Amino acid sequence: MGKIISSKRIDKGLVYEVELDLEEGLAIGNYYDNIHLFSEKKMDDCNQIATRGKNCGTKYFLIPKNLRSELNLNSMVSCQRINFKDKYAFIYIVDKKED
């Protein structure tokens, strides 16, 4: 996991200087655009993993009801797993509903 070392306000927004663990930095690869930062400490909702099927072989991440309203449930969903020393972060990207 990383941390923000410094920040500076500019006309377009903010500039952050970020320190990352080597593994996390390597996981980003040479992709420098469309980078998103999030803090584990600012999670709005919590939920559980649901299991279904024979011997609970199928696992589902449940989306809290208050976060479902603007999702396009027919869109493709992209996913990434980030490995940390003591946990995993799963990042899902889902399109918004079109107006």
N, CA and C of each residue as an Amber inpcrd file, in Angstrom:
protein
   297
   0.8350000  -1.1710000   0.0000000   0.0000000   0.0000000   0.0000000
   0.8780000   1.2310000   0.0000000   0.3290000   2.2740000  -0.5430000
   1.0980000   3.4920000  -0.6670000   0.6080000   4.5810000   0.2510000
   1.2450000   5.7350000   0.0890000   0.8090000   6.9110000   0.8370000
   1.1560000   8.1460000   0.0270000   0.4100000   9.2120000   0.2660000
   0.6610000  10.4800000  -0.3920000   1.7170000  11.2230000   0.4150000
   2.8060000  11.5830000  -0.2500000   3.9120000  12.2850000   0.4140000
   3.6590000  13.7900000   0.4170000   3.1560000  14.3200000  -0.7060000
   2.8740000  15.7480000  -0.7690000   1.7700000  15.9980000  -1.7830000
   1.1390000  17.1520000  -1.6600000   0.1270000  17.5580000  -2.6260000
   0.2730000  19.0390000  -2.9010000  -0.1230000  19.4250000  -4.1070000
  -0.0240000  20.8230000  -4.5160000  -1.2520000  21.1460000  -5.3520000
  -1.8720000  22.2750000  -5.0790000  -3.0510000  22.7030000  -5.8270000
  -2.6090000  23.4190000  -7.0970000  -3.2360000  23.0570000  -8.2390000
  -2.9990000  23.7240000  -9.5130000  -4.3580000  24.0970000 -10.0970000
  -4.3440000  24.8270000 -11.2260000  -5.5990000  25.2780000 -11.8380000
  -6.5300000  24.1260000 -12.1910000  -5.9920000  23.0130000 -12.6810000
  -6.8070000  21.8840000 -13.1310000  -7.2120000  20.9500000 -11.9990000
  -6.6440000  21.0780000 -10.8170000  -6.9560000  20.1760000  -9.7150000
  -5.8240000  20.0980000  -8.7140000  -5.3260000  18.8900000  -8.5040000
  -4.2540000  18.6570000  -7.5370000  -3.1490000  17.8290000  -8.1730000
  -1.9410000  18.0250000  -7.6860000  -0.8010000  17.1870000  -8.0640000
  -0.3480000  16.4780000  -6.7970000  -0.2930000  15.1500000  -6.8520000
   0.1400000  14.3510000  -5.7140000   1.4830000  13.7120000  -5.9940000
   2.3250000  13.6730000  -4.9790000   3.5300000  12.8520000  -5.0130000
   3.2090000  11.6330000  -4.1640000   3.3110000  10.4510000  -4.7670000
   2.8520000   9.2160000  -4.1320000   4.0110000   8.2520000  -3.9630000
   4.0840000   7.6210000  -2.7990000   5.0570000   6.5610000  -2.5340000
   4.3070000   5.2310000  -2.5500000   4.7810000   4.2720000  -3.3640000
   4.1460000   2.9580000  -3.4840000   5.1420000   1.8600000  -3.1290000
   4.6000000   0.7420000  -2.6400000   5.4250000  -0.4520000  -2.5070000
   5.8740000  -0.8660000  -3.8980000   7.0030000  -1.5440000  -4.0040000
   7.5320000  -1.9440000  -5.3010000   6.5310000  -2.7870000  -6.0770000
   5.8930000  -3.7540000  -5.4180000   4.9270000  -4.6240000  -6.1000000
   3.7770000  -3.8330000  -6.6960000   3.2630000  -2.8640000  -5.9330000
   2.1440000  -2.0750000  -6.4180000   2.5650000  -1.1880000  -7.5830000
   3.7460000  -0.6310000  -7.5040000   4.2570000   0.1700000  -8.6090000
   4.4410000  -0.6520000  -9.8720000   4.9430000  -1.8670000  -9.7250000
   5.1290000  -2.7430000 -10.8800000   3.7960000  -3.1910000 -11.4670000
   2.7710000  -3.3250000 -10.6200000   1.4570000  -3.7510000 -11.0900000
   0.8350000  -2.7110000 -12.0230000   1.1730000  -1.4370000 -11.8340000
   0.6530000  -0.3790000 -12.7060000   1.2890000  -0.4760000 -14.0830000
   2.4950000  -0.9880000 -14.1400000   3.1970000  -1.1250000 -15.4110000
   3.5450000   0.2360000 -15.9790000   3.4730000   0.3570000 -17.2860000
   3.7880000   1.6190000 -17.9540000   2.5350000   2.4210000 -18.2680000
   1.4750000   2.2250000 -17.4910000   0.2230000   2.9480000 -17.7120000
   0.1800000   4.1490000 -16.7840000   0.2500000   5.3400000 -17.3580000
   0.3040000   6.5540000 -16.5580000  -0.9680000   7.3960000 -16.6690000
  -1.9210000   6.9800000 -17.5050000  -3.1840000   7.6890000 -17.6400000
  -4.2920000   6.8940000 -16.9630000  -5.3610000   7.5940000 -16.6190000
  -6.5330000   6.9750000 -15.9940000  -6.1750000   6.2230000 -14.7160000
  -5.3750000   6.8270000 -13.8870000  -5.0010000   6.2850000 -12.5870000
  -5.9960000   6.8070000 -11.5590000  -6.5200000   5.9250000 -10.7200000
  -7.4780000   6.3060000  -9.6940000  -6.8930000   5.9920000  -8.3220000
  -7.0010000   6.9280000  -7.3980000  -6.5470000   6.7190000  -6.0270000
  -7.7650000   6.4920000  -5.1410000  -7.6410000   5.6120000  -4.1710000
  -8.6940000   5.4410000  -3.1820000  -8.0520000   5.1180000  -1.8520000
  -8.7680000   5.4180000  -0.7900000  -8.2810000   5.1240000   0.5480000
  -9.1230000   4.0200000   1.1600000  -8.4690000   3.0290000   1.7020000
  -9.1660000   1.9300000   2.3680000  -9.9750000   2.4390000   3.5570000
  -9.5470000   3.5490000   4.1270000 -10.2240000   4.0800000   5.3120000
 -11.5110000   4.8300000   4.9790000 -11.7310000   5.1640000   3.7100000
 -12.9370000   5.8890000   3.3350000 -13.8580000   4.9820000   2.5200000
 -14.2970000   3.9250000   3.1040000 -15.2480000   3.0320000   2.4620000
 -16.6470000   3.4260000   2.9280000 -17.5400000   3.6930000   1.9700000
 -18.8840000   4.1670000   2.2990000 -19.7990000   3.0570000   2.8130000
 -19.7170000   1.8900000   2.2220000 -20.6100000   0.7920000   2.5790000
 -19.8260000  -0.5010000   2.6690000 -20.3080000  -1.3980000   3.4860000
 -19.7120000  -2.7240000   3.6080000 -20.7630000  -3.7620000   3.2480000
 -20.3220000  -4.8860000   2.7890000 -21.2290000  -5.9720000   2.4640000
 -20.4780000  -7.2820000   2.5820000 -21.1790000  -8.3660000   2.3050000
 -20.5720000  -9.6860000   2.4270000 -20.4250000 -10.3230000   1.0510000
 -19.7410000 -11.4430000   1.0180000 -19.6500000 -12.2490000  -0.1920000
 -20.7200000 -13.3250000  -0.0840000 -21.5970000 -13.4110000  -1.0870000
 -22.6500000 -14.4250000  -1.0960000 -22.1260000 -15.6760000  -1.7890000
 -22.6100000 -16.8230000  -1.3490000 -22.2310000 -18.0830000  -1.9850000
 -23.4840000 -18.7920000  -2.4660000 -23.3790000 -19.4740000  -3.5760000
 -24.4800000 -20.2390000  -4.1570000 -23.9020000 -21.5050000  -4.7720000
 -24.8060000 -22.4310000  -5.0670000 -24.4270000 -23.6140000  -5.8160000
 -23.9420000 -24.7630000  -4.9530000 -23.5740000 -25.8250000  -5.6260000
 -23.1130000 -27.0390000  -4.9790000 -21.8300000 -26.7490000  -4.2070000
 -21.8260000 -27.1020000  -2.9330000 -20.6890000 -26.8790000  -2.0320000
 -20.2560000 -25.4050000  -1.9940000 -21.2200000 -24.5070000  -2.2100000
 -20.9400000 -23.0550000  -2.1860000 -19.8030000 -22.7010000  -3.1360000
 -19.7900000 -23.3140000  -4.3030000 -18.6990000 -23.1310000  -5.2500000
 -18.7160000 -21.8160000  -6.0040000 -19.8610000 -21.1170000  -6.0240000
 -19.9570000 -19.8370000  -6.7210000 -19.9850000 -18.7170000  -5.7030000
 -19.1520000 -17.7060000  -5.9070000 -19.0550000 -16.5740000  -4.9900000
 -19.4950000 -15.3010000  -5.7060000 -20.2090000 -14.4340000  -4.9990000
 -20.6820000 -13.1650000  -5.5510000 -20.3040000 -12.0290000  -4.6160000
 -19.8050000 -10.9250000  -5.1950000 -19.6570000  -9.6890000  -4.4370000
 -20.9950000  -8.9700000  -4.5310000 -21.6080000  -8.6840000  -3.4080000
 -22.9030000  -8.0270000  -3.3920000 -22.7280000  -6.5110000  -3.4430000
 -23.5470000  -5.8600000  -4.2540000 -23.5310000  -4.4000000  -4.3400000
 -24.6230000  -3.8800000  -3.4190000 -24.2860000  -3.0280000  -2.4550000
 -25.3190000  -2.4890000  -1.5620000 -26.4310000  -1.7910000  -2.3480000
 -27.6700000  -1.9080000  -1.8830000 -28.8310000  -1.3650000  -2.5940000
 -28.6950000   0.1170000  -2.8980000 -28.1630000   0.8890000  -1.9590000
 -28.0680000   2.3250000  -2.1850000 -27.0150000   2.7000000  -3.2270000
 -26.2130000   1.7520000  -3.6940000 -25.2000000   2.0320000  -4.7190000
 -25.5820000   1.4810000  -6.0920000 -26.7470000   0.8670000  -6.2340000
 -27.1380000   0.2020000  -7.4800000 -27.8690000   1.0830000  -8.4800000
 -28.4440000   2.1930000  -8.0630000 -29.4220000   2.9160000  -8.8720000
 -28.8980000   3.3980000 -10.2260000 -27.6730000   3.7780000 -10.3440000
 -27.1640000   4.3520000 -11.5870000 -26.3310000   3.3830000 -12.4070000
 -26.3570000   2.0890000 -12.0760000 -25.5390000   1.1090000 -12.7970000
 -26.2150000   0.6490000 -14.0840000 -25.4280000   0.5090000 -15.1280000
 -25.9010000  -0.1100000 -16.3570000 -25.6060000  -1.6060000 -16.2320000
 -26.6100000  -2.3580000 -15.8310000 -26.4100000  -3.7790000 -15.5480000
 -26.1760000  -4.6130000 -16.8060000 -26.3630000  -4.0250000 -17.9850000
 -26.1240000  -4.7390000 -19.2430000 -24.7350000  -4.4710000 -19.8120000
 -23.9480000  -3.6300000 -19.1540000 -22.6220000  -3.2910000 -19.6700000
 -21.5950000  -4.3540000 -19.2740000 -20.4830000  -4.3320000 -19.9890000
 -19.3660000  -5.2000000 -19.6230000 -18.7300000  -4.6370000 -18.3560000
 -18.2410000  -5.5070000 -17.4920000 -17.6200000  -5.1060000 -16.2410000
 -16.1610000  -5.5300000 -16.2990000 -15.2630000  -4.5770000 -16.0510000
 -13.8480000  -4.9370000 -15.9850000 -13.4430000  -5.0380000 -14.5210000
 -12.4710000  -5.8910000 -14.2510000 -12.0960000  -6.1760000 -12.8690000
 -10.5870000  -6.3220000 -12.7650000 -10.0670000  -5.9120000 -11.6220000
  -8.6430000  -6.0740000 -11.3270000  -8.5090000  -6.4690000  -9.8600000
  -7.6030000  -7.3800000  -9.5690000  -7.3040000  -7.7430000  -8.1840000
  -5.9200000  -7.2170000  -7.8470000  -5.8470000  -6.4910000  -6.7360000
  -4.5740000  -5.9790000  -6.2460000  -4.2220000  -6.7580000  -4.9930000
  -3.0450000  -7.3420000  -4.9650000  -2.6050000  -8.1590000  -3.8380000
  -1.8010000  -7.3250000  -2.8540000  -2.1660000  -7.4010000  -1.5860000
  -1.4190000  -6.7740000  -0.5110000  -0.9020000  -7.8740000   0.4070000
  -0.1030000  -7.5170000   1.3690000   0.4750000  -8.5160000   2.2710000
  -0.5880000  -9.2950000   3.0290000  -1.6300000  -8.6030000   3.4980000
  -2.6160000  -9.2680000   4.3550000  -4.0380000  -9.2180000   3.8200000
  -4.2540000  -8.7230000   2.5760000  -5.6010000  -8.6520000   2.0090000
  -5.5410000  -8.4480000   0.5090000  -6.6950000  -8.4840000  -0.1220000
  -6.8380000  -8.2350000  -1.5520000  -7.7730000  -7.0560000  -1.7430000
  -7.5760000  -6.3110000  -2.8150000  -8.5170000  -5.2790000  -3.2340000
  -9.0190000  -5.6840000  -4.6170000 -10.3330000  -5.7490000  -4.7720000
 -10.9490000  -6.0300000  -6.0600000 -11.5540000  -4.7230000  -6.5610000
 -11.1580000  -4.3060000  -7.7440000 -11.6480000  -3.0730000  -8.3350000
 -12.5010000  -3.4500000  -9.5430000 -13.7690000  -3.0350000  -9.5230000
 -14.6920000  -3.2740000 -10.6370000 -15.0360000  -1.9480000 -11.2900000
 -15.0430000  -1.9170000 -12.6130000 -15.4450000  -0.7290000 -13.3700000
 -16.7170000  -1.0850000 -14.1260000 -17.8120000  -0.3310000 -13.8240000
 -19.1270000  -0.5800000 -14.4120000 -19.6170000   0.7330000 -15.0220000
 -20.1820000   0.6510000 -16.2350000 -20.7270000   1.8490000 -16.8730000
 -21.9330000   2.3730000 -16.1250000 -22.1370000   3.6900000 -16.2090000
 -23.3430000   4.3060000 -15.6600000 -24.4890000   4.1220000 -16.6560000
 -25.7260000   4.2170000 -16.1470000 -26.8870000   4.2070000 -17.0340000
 -26.8500000   5.4460000 -17.8970000 -27.2800000   5.2970000 -19.1430000
 -27.3760000   6.4620000 -20.0310000 -28.6720000   7.1800000 -19.7350000
 -28.6170000   8.5020000 -19.7820000 -29.8210000   9.2990000 -19.5020000
 -30.7770000   9.3130000 -20.6560000
